[in-house]
Amino acid sequence: MSKIEQRLQTLGIVLPPPPEPKFTYIPCSRTGNLLYLSGQDCRVDGNLLYEGKLGIDLTIEQGQEAARQTIINCLAVMKGYLGDLDRVVKIVKVLGFVNSAPGFGDQPFVINGASDLLVEIFGDAGRHARSAIGTSELPFHTPVEIELIAEIRD
C-alpha cells in the first residue's frame, strides 16, 4: 500500500471510482509534469452532498464539508489517471468556486475545507496557491466546485 493510500486509510477516507464526464470534456489533462483537473463537485454516490448557496441555504461548516468531499472527488480523478497518488509531487494550485448568496464574503473559509484536507493528506506537498471565488450560480446548484493543478512524477 502506498504512503498516500495509508494516509487516506488513517483518515477514514475511501476514494470513490472517478466520475464519468457527462459532457464534452475530460476529467484531467496532462502537460509535461503538470496535471490539470476539470472542476469537480461534492457528489457522493452520484448525488450532491449539499445543494444551494452559502449564506442563505448552507452554513460555512456545510460548505467546508462540501469542499472536503469535492477534494476527495478530485483525488479519485487523480488516482484514476495516475494509478498511484504517490506520483503526486505537489499540489500547485486550487481554484475554488463557492455558490454564494448576495453579500456572502466568506469564500476563503469554505475552501479551507479543501485546503486543510490536502495538507492533512500530502503534508507540505499539499500546501498550494489558491483562489476562492464567490459566484452567483454553479451547475446543478452545487455549493462548491474545485479544480486543481498538481505536479506529478513518472
PASEBA-1860 file (N, C-alpha, C; in nm, 3 decimals):
! residues 154
1> MSKIEQRL> 0.086/-0.118/0.000/0.000/0.000/0.000/0.090/0.124/0.000 ~ 0.055/0.221/-0.084/0.135/0.342/-0.097/0.121/0.429/0.028 ~ 0.214/0.522/0.041/0.214/0.614/0.155/0.085/0.696/0.160 ~ 0.044/0.748/0.045/-0.078/0.830/0.042/-0.201/0.744/0.069 ~ -0.205/0.623/0.015/-0.317/0.531/0.043/-0.326/0.502/0.193 ~ -0.212/0.483/0.257/-0.211/0.460/0.402/-0.264/0.581/0.476 ~ -0.224/0.700/0.429/-0.271/0.823/0.494/-0.423/0.835/0.479 ~ -0.474/0.806/0.361/-0.619/0.811/0.339/-0.690/0.713/0.431
9> QTLGIVLP> -0.636/0.593/0.443/-0.695/0.491/0.529/-0.696/0.538/0.675 ~ -0.585/0.599/0.719/-0.577/0.652/0.855/-0.685/0.758/0.879 ~ -0.711/0.839/0.776/-0.812/0.945/0.788/-0.954/0.893/0.766 ~ -0.968/0.763/0.735/-1.100/0.705/0.713/-1.163/0.744/0.580 ~ -1.078/0.777/0.482/-1.127/0.820/0.352/-1.115/0.706/0.252 ~ -1.226/0.673/0.188/-1.227/0.575/0.081/-1.259/0.651/-0.047 ~ -1.168/0.645/-0.143/-1.190/0.716/-0.267/-1.294/0.644/-0.352 ~ -1.388/0.720/-0.406/-1.487/0.659/-0.496/-1.422/0.633/-0.632
17> PPPEPKFT> -1.491/0.559/-0.717/-1.442/0.550/-0.855/-1.446/0.690/-0.917 ~ -1.354/0.720/-1.009/-1.359/0.853/-1.070/-1.490/0.872/-1.146 ~ -1.549/0.990/-1.136/-1.677/1.013/-1.206/-1.656/1.015/-1.357 ~ -1.755/0.968/-1.428/-1.753/0.973/-1.575/-1.808/1.108/-1.620 ~ -1.738/1.176/-1.710/-1.791/1.304/-1.761/-1.923/1.284/-1.834 ~ -2.017/1.375/-1.811/-2.146/1.369/-1.878/-2.152/1.465/-1.996 ~ -2.050/1.546/-2.011/-2.048/1.647/-2.115/-1.917/1.635/-2.194 ~ -1.888/1.731/-2.279/-1.774/1.723/-2.369/-1.649/1.781/-2.304
25> YIPCSRTG> -1.584/1.702/-2.222/-1.458/1.739/-2.160/-1.393/1.612/-2.106 ~ -1.269/1.623/-2.063/-1.202/1.511/-1.997/-1.178/1.550/-1.852 ~ -1.174/1.452/-1.761/-1.159/1.483/-1.618/-1.025/1.547/-1.583 ~ -0.921/1.513/-1.659/-0.791/1.574/-1.633/-0.710/1.574/-1.762 ~ -0.614/1.664/-1.766/-0.529/1.679/-1.882/-0.387/1.701/-1.834 ~ -0.293/1.627/-1.893/-0.153/1.638/-1.853/-0.075/1.713/-1.960 ~ 0.009/1.802/-1.913/0.108/1.864/-2.000/0.239/1.866/-1.921 ~ 0.342/1.805/-1.978/0.468/1.794/-1.905/0.447/1.719/-1.775
33> NLLYLSGQ> 0.491/1.782/-1.666/0.474/1.718/-1.535/0.360/1.782/-1.454 ~ 0.267/1.848/-1.524/0.153/1.908/-1.457/0.025/1.837/-1.498 ~ -0.059/1.812/-1.399/-0.190/1.751/-1.420/-0.296/1.855/-1.385 ~ -0.379/1.890/-1.482/-0.486/1.987/-1.464/-0.617/1.911/-1.450 ~ -0.687/1.934/-1.338/-0.815/1.867/-1.317/-0.930/1.959/-1.355 ~ -1.029/1.903/-1.425/-1.153/1.974/-1.450/-1.226/1.994/-1.318 ~ -1.317/2.089/-1.316/-1.393/2.116/-1.195/-1.471/1.995/-1.147 ~ -1.463/1.970/-1.017/-1.536/1.862/-0.952/-1.634/1.923/-0.853
41> DCRVDGNL> -1.734/1.847/-0.817/-1.830/1.894/-0.717/-1.835/1.796/-0.599 ~ -1.936/1.812/-0.514/-1.940/1.738/-0.387/-2.031/1.614/-0.393 ~ -2.029/1.543/-0.503/-2.114/1.424/-0.515/-2.062/1.307/-0.432 ~ -2.157/1.234/-0.376/-2.132/1.108/-0.309/-2.229/1.009/-0.371 ~ -2.177/0.902/-0.428/-2.261/0.802/-0.496/-2.355/0.866/-0.599 ~ -2.305/0.965/-0.670/-2.382/1.028/-0.777/-2.476/1.138/-0.735 ~ -2.489/1.161/-0.603/-2.579/1.265/-0.553/-2.500/1.373/-0.480 ~ -2.542/1.499/-0.498/-2.474/1.607/-0.429/-2.490/1.593/-0.277
49> LYEGKLGI> -2.380/1.612/-0.206/-2.383/1.610/-0.060/-2.474/1.721/-0.009 ~ -2.461/1.839/-0.067/-2.546/1.955/-0.037/-2.581/2.024/-0.167 ~ -2.689/2.101/-0.164/-2.727/2.188/-0.275/-2.756/2.325/-0.219 ~ -2.727/2.428/-0.298/-2.767/2.562/-0.259/-2.652/2.658/-0.243 ~ -2.688/2.775/-0.191/-2.596/2.886/-0.177/-2.548/2.900/-0.033 ~ -2.420/2.930/-0.023/-2.364/2.964/0.108/-2.418/3.100/0.149 ~ -2.451/3.112/0.274/-2.501/3.238/0.326/-2.652/3.249/0.327 ~ -2.720/3.153/0.264/-2.866/3.153/0.268/-2.919/3.012/0.292
57> DLTIEQGQ> -2.868/2.914/0.216/-2.914/2.776/0.228/-2.822/2.691/0.316 ~ -2.694/2.727/0.318/-2.594/2.644/0.385/-2.504/2.727/0.475 ~ -2.456/2.663/0.581/-2.362/2.727/0.672/-2.219/2.713/0.619 ~ -2.130/2.786/0.678/-1.988/2.774/0.642/-1.940/2.632/0.667 ~ -1.984/2.572/0.777/-1.942/2.434/0.808/-1.991/2.335/0.703 ~ -2.113/2.352/0.656/-2.163/2.266/0.549/-2.083/2.289/0.421 ~ -2.051/2.414/0.394/-1.968/2.446/0.278/-1.831/2.381/0.288 ~ -1.773/2.380/0.408/-1.643/2.316/0.428/-1.653/2.166/0.404
65> EAARQTII> -1.762/2.104/0.449/-1.784/1.961/0.422/-1.796/1.935/0.273 ~ -1.867/2.024/0.203/-1.881/2.012/0.057/-1.745/2.025/-0.010 ~ -1.663/2.120/0.035/-1.530/2.140/-0.022/-1.441/2.018/0.005 ~ -1.453/1.962/0.122/-1.376/1.841/0.156/-1.414/1.725/0.064 ~ -1.545/1.705/0.045/-1.590/1.597/-0.044/-1.547/1.624/-0.187 ~ -1.546/1.749/-0.227/-1.503/1.784/-0.362/-1.356/1.746/-0.382 ~ -1.272/1.769/-0.281/-1.131/1.730/-0.292/-1.118/1.577/-0.296 ~ -1.200/1.507/-0.221/-1.198/1.360/-0.229/-1.228/1.317/-0.372
73> NCLAVMKG> -1.323/1.384/-0.437/-1.355/1.351/-0.576/-1.241/1.389/-0.670 ~ -1.171/1.498/-0.640/-1.052/1.534/-0.719/-0.945/1.426/-0.705 ~ -0.925/1.378/-0.584/-0.825/1.271/-0.562/-0.863/1.144/-0.637 ~ -0.993/1.115/-0.645/-1.038/0.998/-0.720/-1.003/1.013/-0.869 ~ -1.020/1.133/-0.922/-0.983/1.158/-1.061/-0.833/1.140/-1.080 ~ -0.754/1.196/-0.988/-0.608/1.183/-0.999/-0.564/1.038/-0.990 ~ -0.623/0.964/-0.895/-0.586/0.824/-0.881/-0.626/0.745/-1.006 ~ -0.742/0.774/-1.061/-0.785/0.706/-1.183/-0.689/0.730/-1.298
81> YLGDLDRV> -0.633/0.848/-1.305/-0.540/0.881/-1.412/-0.400/0.828/-1.384 ~ -0.353/0.850/-1.261/-0.214/0.816/-1.225/-0.196/0.671/-1.182 ~ -0.300/0.612/-1.124/-0.288/0.478/-1.069/-0.234/0.476/-0.927 ~ -0.153/0.572/-0.892/-0.087/0.577/-0.760/-0.071/0.723/-0.719 ~ -0.135/0.764/-0.611/-0.126/0.903/-0.566/0.012/0.940/-0.513 ~ 0.098/0.842/-0.491/0.236/0.874/-0.453/0.312/0.939/-0.568 ~ 0.255/0.939/-0.687/0.315/1.009/-0.800/0.294/1.160/-0.793 ~ 0.210/1.206/-0.700/0.189/1.349/-0.683/0.309/1.406/-0.608
89> VKIVKVLG> 0.377/1.501/-0.672/0.492/1.569/-0.612/0.443/1.682/-0.523 ~ 0.348/1.759/-0.576/0.299/1.877/-0.506/0.165/1.919/-0.563 ~ 0.079/1.968/-0.475/-0.043/2.036/-0.520/0.000/2.180/-0.546 ~ -0.013/2.223/-0.669/0.038/2.354/-0.710/-0.065/2.463/-0.686 ~ -0.189/2.440/-0.731/-0.290/2.545/-0.728/-0.429/2.485/-0.710 ~ -0.510/2.550/-0.630/-0.651/2.516/-0.612/-0.733/2.638/-0.652 ~ -0.832/2.616/-0.736/-0.927/2.720/-0.772/-1.064/2.674/-0.724 ~ -1.116/2.743/-0.623/-1.243/2.705/-0.563/-1.350/2.807/-0.591
97> FVNSAPGF> -1.463/2.759/-0.640/-1.580/2.843/-0.664/-1.685/2.810/-0.559 ~ -1.742/2.914/-0.500/-1.843/2.897/-0.396/-1.972/2.963/-0.443 ~ -2.079/2.885/-0.449/-2.212/2.934/-0.485/-2.259/3.022/-0.369 ~ -2.259/3.153/-0.391/-2.275/3.248/-0.281/-2.400/3.333/-0.292 ~ -2.468/3.349/-0.180/-2.582/3.441/-0.172/-2.528/3.584/-0.178 ~ -2.610/3.680/-0.220/-2.566/3.819/-0.220/-2.515/3.859/-0.081 ~ -2.402/3.923/-0.078/-2.345/3.969/0.048/-2.256/3.868/0.118 ~ -2.255/3.742/0.074/-2.171/3.641/0.138/-2.027/3.663/0.094
105> GDQPFVIN> -1.938/3.679/0.190/-1.798/3.706/0.159/-1.699/3.614/0.227 ~ -1.745/3.500/0.275/-1.657/3.409/0.349/-1.610/3.290/0.266 ~ -1.592/3.310/0.137/-1.547/3.203/0.049/-1.416/3.139/0.095 ~ -1.318/3.219/0.143/-1.193/3.154/0.188/-1.214/3.053/0.301 ~ -1.306/3.081/0.391/-1.334/2.987/0.500/-1.393/2.857/0.446 ~ -1.479/2.868/0.345/-1.540/2.750/0.285/-1.432/2.664/0.218 ~ -1.349/2.724/0.136/-1.248/2.650/0.060/-1.139/2.596/0.151 ~ -1.128/2.648/0.273/-1.034/2.587/0.369/-1.067/2.441/0.395
113> GASDLLVE> -1.193/2.402/0.378/-1.229/2.260/0.393/-1.151/2.174/0.295 ~ -1.125/2.226/0.177/-1.046/2.154/0.076/-0.897/2.166/0.107 ~ -0.852/2.287/0.132/-0.709/2.311/0.155/-0.657/2.235/0.276 ~ -0.734/2.237/0.384/-0.692/2.167/0.506/-0.677/2.017/0.480 ~ -0.770/1.959/0.402/-0.762/1.816/0.374/-0.640/1.784/0.289 ~ -0.609/1.868/0.192/-0.490/1.843/0.110/-0.363/1.843/0.194 ~ -0.355/1.933/0.291/-0.237/1.936/0.379/-0.237/1.814/0.472 ~ -0.354/1.772/0.520/-0.361/1.650/0.602/-0.310/1.528/0.526
121> IFGDAGRH> -0.342/1.522/0.398/-0.305/1.405/0.319/-0.161/1.411/0.269 ~ -0.121/1.525/0.213/0.009/1.535/0.147/0.115/1.606/0.229 ~ 0.080/1.657/0.348/0.178/1.731/0.427/0.216/1.860/0.355 ~ 0.344/1.898/0.363/0.388/2.022/0.299/0.365/2.020/0.149 ~ 0.366/1.904/0.086/0.340/1.894/-0.058/0.195/1.928/-0.091 ~ 0.110/1.934/0.010/-0.030/1.971/-0.011/-0.055/2.120/0.001 ~ 0.046/2.197/0.046/0.030/2.343/0.054/0.035/2.399/-0.087 ~ -0.054/2.492/-0.117/-0.075/2.532/-0.255/-0.113/2.678/-0.265
129> ARSAIGTS> -0.095/2.734/-0.384/-0.154/2.863/-0.417/-0.304/2.841/-0.433 ~ -0.383/2.948/-0.410/-0.528/2.925/-0.410/-0.604/3.051/-0.443 ~ -0.716/3.032/-0.508/-0.817/3.137/-0.524/-0.949/3.081/-0.474 ~ -1.023/3.163/-0.400/-1.156/3.126/-0.351/-1.253/3.231/-0.403 ~ -1.332/3.193/-0.501/-1.415/3.287/-0.576/-1.563/3.266/-0.542 ~ -1.632/3.375/-0.515/-1.777/3.369/-0.498/-1.844/3.385/-0.633 ~ -1.946/3.305/-0.657/-2.020/3.312/-0.782/-2.169/3.306/-0.753 ~ -2.248/3.362/-0.842/-2.392/3.368/-0.818/-2.462/3.237/-0.848
137> ELPFHTPV> -2.403/3.152/-0.931/-2.463/3.021/-0.963/-2.352/2.922/-0.994 ~ -2.379/2.795/-0.967/-2.293/2.685/-1.010/-2.383/2.576/-1.067 ~ -2.329/2.494/-1.157/-2.412/2.390/-1.219/-2.478/2.299/-1.116 ~ -2.603/2.266/-1.145/-2.682/2.171/-1.065/-2.702/2.216/-0.921 ~ -2.680/2.343/-0.892/-2.695/2.403/-0.759/-2.593/2.350/-0.659 ~ -2.479/2.298/-0.711/-2.374/2.255/-0.619/-2.322/2.377/-0.543 ~ -2.291/2.362/-0.416/-2.239/2.476/-0.340/-2.093/2.507/-0.369 ~ -2.016/2.406/-0.414/-1.872/2.423/-0.434/-1.829/2.349/-0.560
145> EIELIAEI> -1.743/2.412/-0.636/-1.675/2.345/-0.747/-1.527/2.379/-0.735 ~ -1.444/2.276/-0.752/-1.300/2.296/-0.737/-1.227/2.232/-0.854 ~ -1.130/2.306/-0.905/-1.034/2.248/-0.998/-0.896/2.267/-0.938 ~ -0.802/2.181/-0.976/-0.669/2.196/-0.921/-0.563/2.157/-1.023 ~ -0.442/2.201/-0.992/-0.323/2.168/-1.071/-0.227/2.098/-0.976 ~ -0.175/1.985/-1.020/-0.078/1.909/-0.940/0.046/1.882/-1.023 ~ 0.162/1.891/-0.958/0.287/1.846/-1.021/0.298/1.696/-0.995 ~ 0.333/1.620/-1.099/0.340/1.475/-1.086/0.475/1.425/-1.137
153> RD> 0.508/1.303/-1.099/0.629/1.237/-1.149/0.590/1.111/-1.224 ~ 0.678/1.070/-1.316/0.653/0.947/-1.392/0.679/0.826/-1.306
END
